[in-house]
């Protein structure tokens, strides 16, 4: 299996939606733009939010198996994907890329 690098690329915050629909909470996402994680054996890296992991897990697992070319050429690099977590108030976009891929 290949390793997969997961990089937090951007976080968007929808304050209007938060004000209208979210209950006040003290602690939110700990992920910071530029932060990277390495998935080994298709497993969730330590420190990566479980909710974000559930959004990207199928793609990480496929990349770890050496698969790619999602959605028939969606990404310029066929061994990568851009996935957002499922937080509707402050989603984080993650760039996933296979590293040490034999197929390149």
C-alpha positions as CSV (number, residue, x, y, z in Angstrom):
1,X,0.0,0.0,0.0
2,X,1.0,3.6,-0.7
3,X,1.1,6.4,1.8
4,X,-1.2,9.3,1.2
5,X,-0.4,12.9,2.2
6,X,-3.4,15.0,3.4
7,X,-2.9,18.7,3.3
8,X,-5.4,21.3,4.7
9,X,-5.6,23.8,1.8
10,X,-8.4,26.2,2.8
11,X,-11.1,26.8,5.4
12,X,-14.2,28.7,4.8
13,X,-16.4,30.1,7.5
14,X,-20.1,30.8,7.0
15,X,-20.8,33.2,9.9
16,X,-24.3,34.0,8.6
17,X,-25.3,30.3,8.7
18,X,-23.6,29.9,12.1
19,X,-25.6,32.8,13.6
20,X,-28.8,31.5,12.2
21,X,-28.6,27.7,12.8
22,X,-25.7,26.7,15.0
23,X,-25.9,26.4,18.8
24,X,-23.0,28.2,20.4
25,X,-20.1,25.9,21.0
26,X,-16.8,26.6,22.7
27,X,-14.5,24.3,20.7
28,X,-14.5,23.9,17.0
29,X,-12.1,22.6,14.4
30,X,-8.4,22.3,15.3
31,X,-7.2,21.9,11.7
32,X,-5.1,24.8,10.4
33,X,-4.4,25.6,6.7
34,X,-1.1,24.2,5.6
35,X,-1.2,21.4,8.2
36,X,-0.3,18.0,6.8
37,X,-1.0,14.4,7.8
38,X,0.3,11.1,6.4
39,X,-2.0,8.1,6.1
40,X,-0.2,4.8,6.2
41,X,-2.0,1.6,5.2
42,X,-5.1,3.6,4.4
43,X,-5.6,4.4,8.1
44,X,-6.7,7.7,9.7
45,X,-3.6,9.7,10.8
46,X,-3.3,10.7,14.4
47,X,-4.7,14.2,15.0
48,X,-7.0,14.2,11.9
49,X,-10.6,15.0,12.8
50,X,-12.9,11.9,12.6
51,X,-15.6,13.8,10.8
52,X,-13.1,15.0,8.1
53,X,-11.7,11.5,7.9
54,X,-15.2,10.1,7.1
55,X,-15.5,12.5,4.2
56,X,-12.1,11.5,2.7
57,X,-11.7,7.9,3.8
58,X,-12.9,6.2,0.5
59,X,-10.5,8.4,-1.5
60,X,-7.5,7.8,0.8
61,X,-8.1,4.1,0.8
62,X,-8.3,4.0,-3.0
63,X,-5.1,6.1,-3.4
64,X,-3.4,3.9,-0.8
65,X,-4.2,0.9,-3.0
66,X,-2.6,2.6,-6.0
67,X,-6.0,3.5,-7.6
68,X,-6.8,7.0,-9.0
69,X,-8.4,8.8,-11.9
70,X,-11.5,9.6,-9.9
71,X,-14.5,10.7,-12.0
72,X,-12.7,10.1,-15.3
73,X,-10.0,12.8,-15.1
74,X,-11.4,15.2,-12.5
75,X,-7.9,16.0,-11.1
76,X,-4.8,17.0,-13.1
77,X,-2.8,14.5,-11.1
78,X,-4.8,11.3,-11.4
79,X,-3.4,10.1,-8.0
80,X,-4.9,13.0,-6.1
81,X,-8.2,14.4,-4.9
82,X,-9.6,17.6,-3.4
83,X,-12.1,16.7,-0.6
84,X,-13.9,18.9,1.9
85,X,-15.0,17.9,5.3
86,X,-18.7,17.8,6.1
87,X,-18.9,20.7,8.5
88,X,-21.5,22.9,6.8
89,X,-20.5,26.0,8.9
90,X,-16.7,25.9,8.6
91,X,-15.6,23.3,5.9
92,X,-12.0,22.6,5.3
93,X,-10.7,21.6,1.9
94,X,-8.0,18.9,1.9
95,X,-5.7,17.9,-1.0
96,X,-5.0,14.2,-1.0
97,X,-2.1,12.8,-2.9
98,X,-0.5,9.4,-3.1
99,X,3.2,9.4,-2.4
100,X,5.7,6.8,-3.3
101,X,3.4,5.7,-6.1
102,X,4.9,3.1,-8.5
103,X,2.5,4.1,-11.3
104,X,4.0,7.5,-11.9
